[in-house]
Amino acid sequence: MSVDLTARPAKQARLIRLHRLLPKLMRDPVNGLAEIGMATGGEIVRLDLGPFRPYLVTHPDHVQHVMKGNWSNYLRKGMFWRPLERLLGNSILGEGPGWDSSRKILQPLFTARYVAALSEDLADTINEGFEALRPHEKSGEPIDAGVEMARVVNKAVIKVLFGSRISDPDAERVAPAYTTAATSIAFRMLFPSAPYSIRVPGDRRFLASIKTIEEVMFPVIEQARRERSEGKDIVSALCQARDEQGAEISIQQMRDDLVSIYGAASETTGMALTWLWPMLGENPEVEAKLREEIDRVVGRDPVRPSHLPHLTYTKMVLQELLRLYPSGWMLPRLVGTAEELGGVRIKAGSQVLISPYATHRLESFWDRPLTFDPERFSPENQERRHRYAYFPFGGGPHLCLGQHLFYIEAPLMVAAILSRYRPVIVNPGPFKPLPAPSVRPSRKVEMALLPIERA
């Protein structure tokens, strides 16, 4: 299905009134926004949030225009970005000269070839991380899936991207601090016009977590600059980098980039693998097929990068997981210059909300959109899909640098845990998504690690 962006005379977007919005957003903000997108079938609508009235853009044609076709007119700035800017600063996830400079410096470290070169170290760290859960298998004590997935991802990211510059004790501080920062800004994301001169729920925890992150990051940066290291890790790359005038980039810019890269490299994988276990529990036929592949390809040996080309169904499961639970559920943009989009006149200064979570559920582009079905991503089914019907890593010039890392790191983690244990959810869902910057369950996902029955 395709929509001509300019075929009809410009019109006003249909306004979804506050009394219709508020119950949905108060009950379940993430699914509430998706329900509006599904009900309007990809039509551009305006959301009445009192004095603040953003446009909801869900149709793939319109998404493609915003993210790629005229991307420079849709800026990652404005009310919705302000909570994130306090965490990420002026970084690779931002806009303008800082983003452009950082991307040029960091992009070579996230190519498919470079990430593949890190895969042996990734596999070693992941195998070690999940082997450490053996006491839970023996005791039967359940684990918090979110915490344990984050622990292993954190260990892997710090080893391969930070060159083990962060000590184990400091690494154990960073992961929960980042999680706290990401989850404590839900109120400000839902109510972006709330003034920063007053404290709102989550502010105190957010500021404390930022302090912890900076207590770890700044000493690492300062030591690396003193050492003048020429290593291939991200910290060394930033130390070696120069701006357009030939000067070193500032310590603050390095801090912003490191925090952003840490989040990009860890959040998507950690969150996807937290959602995986409830999805497998609800879809035993998918779990059986996934386990059969891992048994056949990996067996009981430690997973290695050489297994990855053969874990085809595992990749399909992960792709479907990112369809239903894309890490960035809402991607706001600020309109620079007025223009017409989908027959709607969009004024300069307006906020546009793109939601992969909503677009990935449009019935016009996805059969049975709420059903977890990895077969959608079999090779024969992918060719018929609109490029922007599925964009878990964004698109255009702002395409996430971490996608190659995800498709090495995540399959290794799935294979590492399923070749060792039989995870079983002990606190059944449903699990509602929390409206944080990344889509995470609003409560713990607890599971027991049962021993695998061996033939």
C-alpha positions, 0 to 999 in steps of 0.5 A, spaced: 500 500 500 502 506 498 500 513 499 501 519 494 504 525 499 502 531 495 496 528 491 490 532 494 490 539 497 492 540 504 488 539 509 487 540 517 489 533 520 484 530 524 484 532 532 484 526 537 480 530 543 483 529 550 477 526 553 479 520 548 486 520 549 487 521 556 484 514 558 488 510 553 494 514 555 493 513 563 491 506 562 497 504 558 501 509 554 505 505 549 499 501 547 494 507 547 498 510 542 499 504 538 491 503 538 490 510 536 495 509 530 491 502 528 484 505 529 486 511 524 489 506 519 496 510 518 492 517 517 496 523 520 492 525 526 493 531 531 493 529 539 490 534 543 494 534 549 492 541 552 496 546 549 501 541 546 498 538 540 503 533 536 502 530 530 502 522 530 505 519 523 505 512 522 504 510 515 510 507 512 510 512 506 510 518 511 515 515 516 520 514 510 519 522 508 520 524 515 526 519 516 529 519 509 526 523 504 526 530 507 530 528 514 534 535 515 527 538 516 525 534 522 530 535 527 531 531 534 530 537 538 524 539 542 520 538 548 520 530 547 528 530 547 529 534 553 529 529 558 533 525 554 538 530 552 539 531 560 542 524 560 545 523 553 547 531 552 549 533 545 551 526 542 551 521 537 543 521 538 542 528 538 542 533 532 547 538 529 554 539 528 555 535 534 551 529 531 555 529 525 562 530 528 561 524 532 558 519 527 564 520 523 568 518 528 564 512 531 561 509 524 568 505 523 567 502 529 560 499 528 561 496 521 559 489 520 566 487 518 569 491 525 563 488 529 564 481 526 572 482 528 569 483 536 565 476 535 570 471 539 571 476 545 563 477 545 562 470 545 567 468 550 564 474 555 557 471 554 558 464 555 562 466 561 556 470 563 551 465 563 555 460 566 555 464 572 547 462 573 549 455 574 547 456 582 540 458 580 539 452 576 541 448 582 537 451 587 531 453 583 531 460 585 528 464 580 532 470 576 530 477 574 530 476 567 531 484 566 537 484 571 540 478 568 540 480 561 542 487 562 548 484 566 551 479 561 550 485 555 553 490 560 559 485 561 560 484 553 559 491 551 564 494 556 569 489 554 569 489 547 567 497 546 570 500 552 576 495 552 575 493 559 577 500 561 571 500 566 573 496 572 568 490 574 565 494 580 564 500 576 561 496 571 556 493 576 554 501 578 553 503 571 548 498 568 543 499 574 544 507 574 543 507 566 536 503 567 534 508 573 535 514 568 532 510 562 526 509 567 525 515 571 523 520 565 517 516 564 513 522 567 517 527 563 516 524 556 508 523 557 508 530 560 513 534 556 511 541 557 511 540 565 516 545 567 523 543 569 523 548 575 519 544 579 520 536 581 516 531 578 516 524 579 522 520 577 527 527 577 530 525 584 532 518 582 534 521 575 539 526 577 542 521 582 543 516 576 546 521 572 551 523 578 553 515 578 554 514 571 559 521 570 563 518 576 564 512 572 565 515 565 569 522 567 575 518 570 575 513 564 576 519 559 581 523 563 585 517 564 585 515 557 587 522 555 593 522 559 595 515 556 594 517 549 592 510 547 592 508 540 587 502 541 581 500 537 576 501 543 571 507 543 574 511 548 581 511 544 577 513 538 574 519 541 581 521 544 584 520 537 579 524 534 579 532 532 574 537 530 574 541 524 579 546 526 584 540 528 582 541 536 581 535 541 574 534 542 572 536 549 571 532 555 564 533 555 563 531 548 566 524 549 562 523 556 556 525 551 558 520 546 560 514 551 553 514 554 550 514 548 554 509 545 553 505 551 545 505 551 545 504 544 549 498 544 546 495 551 539 497 551 536 494 544 539 487 546 537 487 553 530 489 552 529 484 547 532 479 551 527 481 557 521 480 552 523 474 549 521 469 555 514 472 556 513 471 548 516 464 548 512 462 554 506 464 550 508 461 544 510 454 545 511 452 538 516 457 537 520 455 543 520 448 541 522 450 534 528 455 536 530 450 541 531 445 536 535 449 532 540 451 537 540 443 539 542 442 532 547 447 531 550 449 538 548 442 542 551 443 549 558 446 547 559 453 548 556 458 543 561 460 538 561 466 532 561 460 527 554 458 529 551 464 527 550 463 520 546 457 521 542 460 527 537 462 521 530 461 525 533 464 531 535 471 527 527 470 525 525 470 532 529 476 534 526 480 528 519 478 530 521 480 537 523 487 535 517 488 531 512 487 537 517 491 542 522 495 538 527 499 543 525 506 541 517 506 541 517 513 540 521 517 535 519 525 536 521 530 531 521 538 531 519 541 524 524 546 521 520 549 515 512 548 514 511 543 509 505 538 506 505 531 509 500 526 506 496 532 504 496 535 511 499 542 512 505 541 518 507 548 521 514 550 522 515 548 530 510 543 530 512 536 534 511 530 529 511 523 533 513 517 529 512 510 533 515 504 530 511 500 536 505 503 532 507 502 525 509 495 526 502 494 528 498 497 522 493 491 519 495 494 512 502 492 512 502 486 517 497 480 517 495 478 524 499 484 527 498 482 534 500 475 533 508 473 535 510 469 528 517 469 526 515 466 519 514 473 517 521 474 516 523 468 512 527 470 506 521 468 502 516 473 506 521 479 506 521 482 499 514 484 499 515 489 505 515 496 505 522 499 507 519 503 512 513 498 515 519 495 519 524 500 522 526 498 529 533 501 528 530 507 525 532 509 518 535 514 514 542 518 516 540 517 523 540 509 522 542 506 529 549 504 529 548 498 533 544 494 529 550 490 526 552 489 534 545 487 535 545 481 530 551 478 533 550 479 540 543 477 541 543 471 537 549 469 541 546 470 548 539 466 546 544 460 544 548 461 550 542 461 555 538 455 551 544 451 550 544 451 558 538 451 561 530 451 560 527 458 562 520 458 565 516 464 567 514 464 574 510 470 574 505 470 568 503 476 564 501 480 561 507 484 561 505 492 560 510 496 556 513 502 560 513 508 557 521 509 558 525 511 552 526 504 550 520 499 551 521 495 557 516 491 561 513 495 567 514 489 572 519 484 573 520 478 568 521 472 573 524 465 571 526 459 573 532 456 570 531 448 569 536 443 567 535 441 560 533 433 560 539 430 556 538 424 551 
